[in-house]
Amino acid sequence: MVLTFSCHLSAKRATKVTAIRRLNTLANMRFQILAQPFLLDRNRRRPFKKARDPLPFVPTDIGSSLFVPEEEDDDTGDLPKELRKRLADVGWLDEKRPMDQKREWIRTPLSLLPNYVPGRNTGTTERPQPSPSLSPISTPTKPRSNSDASDGHLSRRSSDPTNRGVKRRAVFVPALATLFPLLVSLTLDSCVDVSCAARDSVMDLLRHEPALLIRPILDLLVNNDEEAATTAVRGLLHLNQHLPPAMAHYTFNHLAGYLKFISRKVTQKDILRSFALVTALLSNLATHVSEMSIREIRRAKMDLFLIPTGSLWFTSSAPSGSMFPNTMPHSENPSAVHPSLVAITMIRIAQNLLFLSMLKRNPQDVQVIRKNMTHLVLPSTDAQTAERLFDFIPQKLFAQRADPGPLSTTLSLMLSRSYILLITQIFRSMSRHLSDRNELAVFIGGLNRVLLAHGNDIGIVSQSLIGKIIIHSRIVIHI
């Protein structure tokens, strides 16, 4: 049956659409399968009892799986948002204003929430409760009574109205769930009918039961198939501008748990590349997770993986192993770009973009980033050129320097752009009064390093000038 579905999903347009609809029908009927008459075995066990193998890693608990609306400037009143949040944390804020339920209902994205959310059709803003049974392999929580059995080996669910509150058990064959990554790839199909049918099916699953769809992708990660797993997650990120909060929370925390899991494997091959692939996904998912903050990241002990420092390689305080290199590995061809240099650059770019989006949402988190920022180091194939600026060397010596190559230049440009955006947002989030001149020298020195390294790029020059204008207009230095 699985092979038949797989062949149909790879066939012509009409066959693909039919296979997608049938697979969606089976997924929608997962709560009704055990409502049908079925035969019991000798041990009186219900069918579809076989469970999946547990994941070898434990997911983190960052953010919230519920939809939490963000406060707008009109909702903060006369006090600044940061001050109101601190007063609310210590219990000194007396909120006497009545809640505008109609406005909250308008701001709630009902198209991203499951159908079982209480008050969905009444306009209330009550927080959604978890699904009755989000796991396709959940076990019964209440034994079946003898009155439910109509025969020795026949069993039927009772139609008594008093049993309507019993949790429904979802049943979906794990072998069929392995087709979901292929279903996600069909959302980018060139045929509009196929892509729309696949998109509707995937979005319906992401709203109501994201664990059923994401679990096969996590199994690909466990089986060392990072390419297929990351491709499937990127396909989910391109489905909609806003993702369901339960899906974003589930995926983000499992990927974070996977990062902590592979960090213990010191001898694993290409572990730095896996680090780069997962970090890039986390940076894109962070904006969709409700109540995401740096406090949550530090509580989950993910600061080493996600907080940027400005330095290219990890320091000596980082754990030992190939996942946290403190220098570029030795290469037989010094002029060629080492794969570790590409991976570590992608990690730093993802970290910069992650905290750029977080500072836009929570400007008060800037204090944590300011304490960790060090002098900027741009990627280079020469270990010595990465630590100093050749523009300060006389022109004759500068002309003798070898061409860094197009790939090395591209990596440096990408990291420079993300660094400039992060530094600019840091100064937008800081207070106007700055007393630490060394801290300012680190930020200004990073912008100068970018300008001197890529002064012939008009985009870099314009972004650096905008950043310096913002710094001089917002910061008052105390001597």
Order of alpha helices (4+ residues) and beta strands (2+ residues): alpha-alpha-beta-alpha-alpha-beta-alpha-alpha-alpha-alpha-alpha-alpha-alpha-alpha-alpha-alpha-alpha-alpha-alpha-beta-alpha-alpha-beta
